[in-house]
Structure formats: C-alpha cells, structure tokens
Amino acid sequence: MEATTAVSETDAPTDRPTETLDARDLPPPRPLKDTLERLAALDDGTVLVQLNDRAPQHLYPKLEDRGYVYETVEADDGAVVTAIWRE
C-alpha cells in the first residue's frame, strides 16, 4: 500500500475532493503550521491528506479544537498518512 492509496484504509469520505500535503521533509513546526494553514484555506468539503514521517501527535488536539475528524495509518513505504476532514 502506497501513501496515496493508504487513505482508502481510513474512514475519510471517498466522494469528496482531496488535497495532499507532503510534510515528510519539513522540519518542526512546519508540518503542523502548514497543515493548519492549508486546512483554513480549503473548502470544508475537501479531505486533506498529510504525508509525514511520523504520527503528527501535536496536530491532533488542534484538529479536535477546530472540529476536524482525522485518521492516521502507516503506508508500506514508511509514510504516515493522516486524512483530515469535516463531517
């Protein structure tokens, strides 16, 4: 399972547009900052897929505070894939 197909392993809606943010090579706190900025710019119907090299533990409470649902899975290529959406 590649990173881009790992989203199908989550409960993220499949009938919505998706955008991908590859944060694997970004130093902290850029993955957190860039993810929150991208979410603020997206339509509420879009699923954001964040690729990272680790589970974004510091991002989870910020997503919950903002009313997002998320799920993280690990892809076979080692990427950690977090799907983020609004219900």
C-alpha positions as CSV (number, residue, x, y, z in Angstrom):
1,M,0.0,0.0,0.0
2,E,1.5,3.3,-1.1
3,A,1.0,6.5,0.8
4,T,-1.5,7.9,-1.7
5,T,-3.7,4.8,-1.5
6,A,-3.5,4.5,2.3
7,V,-6.4,6.9,2.6
8,S,-8.7,4.1,1.5
9,E,-7.8,2.4,4.7
10,T,-9.3,5.2,6.7
11,D,-12.9,6.3,7.3
12,A,-12.4,9.5,5.2
13,P,-15.2,10.3,2.8
14,T,-14.4,8.9,-0.7
15,D,-16.8,11.1,-2.6
16,R,-15.0,14.4,-1.8
17,P,-12.1,16.2,-3.5
18,T,-8.7,15.6,-1.8
19,E,-5.6,17.6,-1.5
20,T,-2.2,16.2,-0.4
21,L,0.4,18.0,1.7
22,D,3.8,16.2,1.8
23,A,5.3,17.2,5.1
24,R,7.9,14.4,5.3
25,D,10.9,16.6,4.6
26,L,9.7,19.7,6.6
27,P,11.4,20.5,10.0
28,P,9.2,21.0,13.0
29,P,7.0,23.0,13.4
30,R,6.4,23.4,9.7
31,P,4.2,20.2,9.2
32,L,1.8,21.5,12.0
33,K,1.8,25.1,10.7
34,D,1.5,24.2,7.0
35,T,-1.3,21.7,7.7
36,L,-3.4,24.2,9.7
37,E,-2.8,26.9,7.1
38,R,-3.9,24.6,4.3
39,L,-7.0,23.5,6.2
40,A,-8.0,27.1,6.7
41,A,-7.7,27.8,3.0
42,L,-9.7,24.7,1.9
43,D,-13.4,24.3,1.3
44,D,-15.0,22.3,4.2
45,G,-15.9,19.5,1.7
46,T,-12.2,18.8,0.9
47,V,-10.2,16.0,2.5
48,L,-6.6,17.0,3.3
49,V,-4.1,14.1,3.2
50,Q,-1.0,14.8,5.1
51,L,2.1,12.7,4.4
52,N,4.6,12.7,7.3
53,D,7.5,10.6,8.6
54,R,5.8,10.2,12.0
55,A,2.3,10.5,13.5
56,P,1.5,14.2,14.0
57,Q,0.8,13.9,17.7
58,H,0.8,17.7,18.3
59,L,-1.6,18.3,15.4
60,Y,-4.4,16.0,16.8
61,P,-5.6,18.3,19.6
62,K,-5.5,21.3,17.3
63,L,-7.7,19.4,14.8
64,E,-10.1,18.4,17.5
65,D,-10.3,22.1,18.7
66,R,-11.2,23.1,15.2
67,G,-13.9,20.5,14.7
68,Y,-12.0,18.2,12.3
69,V,-12.1,14.4,12.1
70,Y,-8.9,12.6,11.3
71,E,-7.4,9.2,11.0
72,T,-3.8,8.1,10.7
73,V,-2.4,5.0,9.0
74,E,1.0,3.8,8.0
75,A,1.8,3.1,4.4
76,D,4.1,0.3,3.2
77,D,6.6,2.9,2.0
78,G,7.0,4.1,5.6
79,A,5.0,7.3,5.2
80,V,2.5,8.1,7.9
81,V,-0.7,9.2,6.2
82,T,-3.3,11.3,8.1
83,A,-6.6,12.0,6.4
84,I,-8.4,15.1,7.8
85,W,-12.0,16.1,7.1
86,R,-15.1,17.7,8.4
87,E,-18.2,15.6,8.9
